[in-house]
Amino acid sequence: MKNKILIPLFYDYYLYNYLYTLGQKLSEENFDVTFLTLDNEVKKKFLNNKRVNIIFGPKLIKFLINRSGNIFFRFILWVFSYIWSLRLKKKYNLVILPNDQKPCFYCIGLFMPSIVIYVTTEFMNLKETLNYYKKKNKPKFLLFDKLMGYAPKDRLLGSAKNLIVPGHTIKKNYRTLCNQSNLTDRNIYVAGMPNYENVFKIKKNWNKKKRKELLLNLGVNYKKNIYTFFLSYSEYDETKIKEISLVINEISKVQNNFYFLLTLHPKTRKENIAKIRYGLGKDYKNCKIIYGKGDEEFNANIILSSYVLLQKQSTIGFLIMLLKKPIISYNILDTQYEDDMYKIMGGSFHCENLSILKKSLKFIKDKKKIQILNKKQKEACYKFCYPFSSPNSQIIKIINNILK
């Protein structure tokens, strides 16, 4: 008899794209997989796949979630979620929950074997993450929230008893947080980054012809050395744009044959593009701005086409390291947005002023420096994004172990 796996994915959101690939692989491994959604776009992903089931959640759950800031509707949401979760428990053997703190997901995780897969940069550094959440507006916890066990100590962890993380340092930090929160019943596993499932296959099949085709399609001069920024901001202010301009300007002074590719976060508003162009001024003439995608193949192709990657934040650094491309990270101006991420990651030539940036640009051509960087990236991958050839296969092994 097949084990039945439930994957609640209420909306088609790029951060959870890996669940589609994982769901497909689970169905191929003889699991009975069901996606629970509120979004027809999720159904469209499996139109040609009869092995994966799609069911729609009750309309009431959407209504209550959208009004959960109201005390009355929040109470009803808890009651409904509790009863609904008990019914789901009778149908499924395990649930793969999103990293989301809605009461309905919390209840589902209480009543059946459950896992959460973490693919963000949270807990690369425990102190930094906790300080970040302290600065944010604290959620209000009502009496019935606390009665359900939904207390502030669980806010970052939810109810799932099984946590799957990308690297060993992140596992260590989650374990510390669990112990501090008296959540000693949590199991934590390392499985790499499932959203980079096909990265090694992409690299193996890469060639100069594909590079030329990609850059021509993007309107980028393929004869130039491409200096690529993956920018994770969705909003831009004067400081953020000034910092990008400082980096571009410094590279323009000391390098030849350069072209800059600025890859924006998919959620960046269009009006910000005009602000960036204006802020770059004359530096914009050797520059192309494009929207990024929540798509590992697209991002991997951009990375493989690049001479060097210029990073401030973003989990894309994990993918760059797995592809063994050089990273120059910078933290020249304080943007109040995970400015130390790459310093913590430790897999780049990290620059905190323009003088170090100038030296780092020379390192790119130095074989010994690149060998040292490769070693640092290997260590960083062990800590933060273990290079399993198939993270999804690793996750399936973990699921089989849980269901024994």
QUIRA-V57900 format. One record per residue. N is the residue number from 1. RES is the residue in one small letter. SS is DSSP state (@ for helix, = for strand, . for the rest). Layout:
N_RES_SS + N_RES_SS
//
This chain:
1_m_. + 2_k_. + 3_n_. + 4_k_= + 5_i_= + 6_l_= + 7_i_= + 8_p_= + 9_l_. + 10_f_. + 11_y_. + 12_d_. + 13_y_. + 14_y_@ + 15_l_@ + 16_y_@ + 17_n_. + 18_y_@ + 19_l_@ + 20_y_@ + 21_t_@ + 22_l_@ + 23_g_@ + 24_q_@ + 25_k_@ + 26_l_@ + 27_s_@ + 28_e_@ + 29_e_. + 30_n_. + 31_f_. + 32_d_= + 33_v_= + 34_t_= + 35_f_= + 36_l_= + 37_t_= + 38_l_. + 39_d_. + 40_n_@ + 41_e_@ + 42_v_@ + 43_k_@ + 44_k_@ + 45_k_. + 46_f_. + 47_l_. + 48_n_. + 49_n_. + 50_k_. + 51_r_. + 52_v_= + 53_n_= + 54_i_= + 55_i_= + 56_f_= + 57_g_. + 58_p_. + 59_k_@ + 60_l_@ + 61_i_@ + 62_k_@ + 63_f_@ + 64_l_@ + 65_i_@ + 66_n_. + 67_r_. + 68_s_. + 69_g_. + 70_n_. + 71_i_@ + 72_f_@ + 73_f_@ + 74_r_@ + 75_f_@ + 76_i_@ + 77_l_@ + 78_w_@ + 79_v_@ + 80_f_@ + 81_s_@ + 82_y_@ + 83_i_@ + 84_w_@ + 85_s_@ + 86_l_@ + 87_r_@ + 88_l_@ + 89_k_@ + 90_k_. + 91_k_. + 92_y_. + 93_n_. + 94_l_= + 95_v_= + 96_i_= + 97_l_= + 98_p_. + 99_n_. + 100_d_. + 101_q_. + 102_k_. + 103_p_@ + 104_c_@ + 105_f_@ + 106_y_@ + 107_c_@ + 108_i_@ + 109_g_@ + 110_l_@ + 111_f_@ + 112_m_. + 113_p_. + 114_s_= + 115_i_= + 116_v_= + 117_i_= + 118_y_. + 119_v_. + 120_t_. + 121_t_. + 122_e_. + 123_f_. + 124_m_. + 125_n_. + 126_l_@ + 127_k_@ + 128_e_@ + 129_t_@ + 130_l_@ + 131_n_@ + 132_y_@ + 133_y_@ + 134_k_@ + 135_k_@ + 136_k_. + 137_n_. + 138_k_. + 139_p_. + 140_k_. + 141_f_. + 142_l_. + 143_l_@ + 144_f_@ + 145_d_@ + 146_k_@ + 147_l_@ + 148_m_. + 149_g_. + 150_y_. + 151_a_. + 152_p_@ + 153_k_@ + 154_d_@ + 155_r_. + 156_l_. + 157_l_. + 158_g_. + 159_s_. + 160_a_. + 161_k_. + 162_n_= + 163_l_= + 164_i_= + 165_v_= + 166_p_. + 167_g_. + 168_h_@ + 169_t_@ + 170_i_@ + 171_k_@ + 172_k_@ + 173_n_@ + 174_y_@ + 175_r_@ + 176_t_@ + 177_l_@ + 178_c_@ + 179_n_@ + 180_q_@ + 181_s_. + 182_n_. + 183_l_. + 184_t_. + 185_d_. + 186_r_. + 187_n_= + 188_i_= + 189_y_= + 190_v_= + 191_a_. + 192_g_. + 193_m_. + 194_p_@ + 195_n_@ + 196_y_@ + 197_e_. + 198_n_. + 199_v_@ + 200_f_@ + 201_k_@ + 202_i_@ + 203_k_@ + 204_k_@ + 205_n_. + 206_w_. + 207_n_. + 208_k_@ + 209_k_@ + 210_k_@ + 211_r_@ + 212_k_@ + 213_e_@ + 214_l_@ + 215_l_@ + 216_l_@ + 217_n_@ + 218_l_@ + 219_g_. + 220_v_. + 221_n_. + 222_y_. + 223_k_. + 224_k_. + 225_n_= + 226_i_= + 227_y_= + 228_t_= + 229_f_= + 230_f_= + 231_l_= + 232_s_. + 233_y_. + 234_s_. + 235_e_. + 236_y_. + 237_d_. + 238_e_@ + 239_t_@ + 240_k_@ + 241_i_@ + 242_k_@ + 243_e_@ + 244_i_@ + 245_s_@ + 246_l_@ + 247_v_@ + 248_i_@ + 249_n_@ + 250_e_@ + 251_i_@ + 252_s_@ + 253_k_@ + 254_v_@ + 255_q_. + 256_n_. + 257_n_. + 258_f_= + 259_y_= + 260_f_= + 261_l_= + 262_l_= + 263_t_= + 264_l_= + 265_h_. + 266_p_. + 267_k_. + 268_t_. + 269_r_. + 270_k_. + 271_e_@ + 272_n_@ + 273_i_@ + 274_a_@ + 275_k_@ + 276_i_@ + 277_r_@ + 278_y_@ + 279_g_@ + 280_l_@ + 281_g_@ + 282_k_@ + 283_d_@ + 284_y_@ + 285_k_@ + 286_n_@ + 287_c_= + 288_k_= + 289_i_= + 290_i_= + 291_y_= + 292_g_. + 293_k_. + 294_g_. + 295_d_. + 296_e_@ + 297_e_@ + 298_f_@ + 299_n_@ + 300_a_@ + 301_n_@ + 302_i_@ + 303_i_@ + 304_l_@ + 305_s_@ + 306_s_. + 307_y_. + 308_v_= + 309_l_= + 310_l_= + 311_q_= + 312_k_. + 313_q_. + 314_s_. + 315_t_. + 316_i_@ + 317_g_@ + 318_f_@ + 319_l_@ + 320_i_@ + 321_m_@ + 322_l_@ + 323_l_. + 324_k_. + 325_k_. + 326_p_. + 327_i_= + 328_i_= + 329_s_= + 330_y_= + 331_n_. + 332_i_. + 333_l_. + 334_d_. + 335_t_. + 336_q_. + 337_y_. + 338_e_. + 339_d_. + 340_d_. + 341_m_@ + 342_y_@ + 343_k_@ + 344_i_@ + 345_m_@ + 346_g_. + 347_g_. + 348_s_. + 349_f_= + 350_h_= + 351_c_= + 352_e_. + 353_n_. + 354_l_@ + 355_s_@ + 356_i_@ + 357_l_@ + 358_k_@ + 359_k_@ + 360_s_@ + 361_l_@ + 362_k_@ + 363_f_@ + 364_i_. + 365_k_. + 366_d_. + 367_k_@ + 368_k_@ + 369_k_@ + 370_i_@ + 371_q_@ + 372_i_@ + 373_l_@ + 374_n_@ + 375_k_@ + 376_k_@ + 377_q_@ + 378_k_@ + 379_e_@ + 380_a_@ + 381_c_@ + 382_y_@ + 383_k_@ + 384_f_@ + 385_c_. + 386_y_. + 387_p_. + 388_f_. + 389_s_. + 390_s_. + 391_p_@ + 392_n_@ + 393_s_@ + 394_q_@ + 395_i_@ + 396_i_@ + 397_k_@ + 398_i_@ + 399_i_@ + 400_n_@ + 401_n_@ + 402_i_@ + 403_l_@ + 404_k_.
//
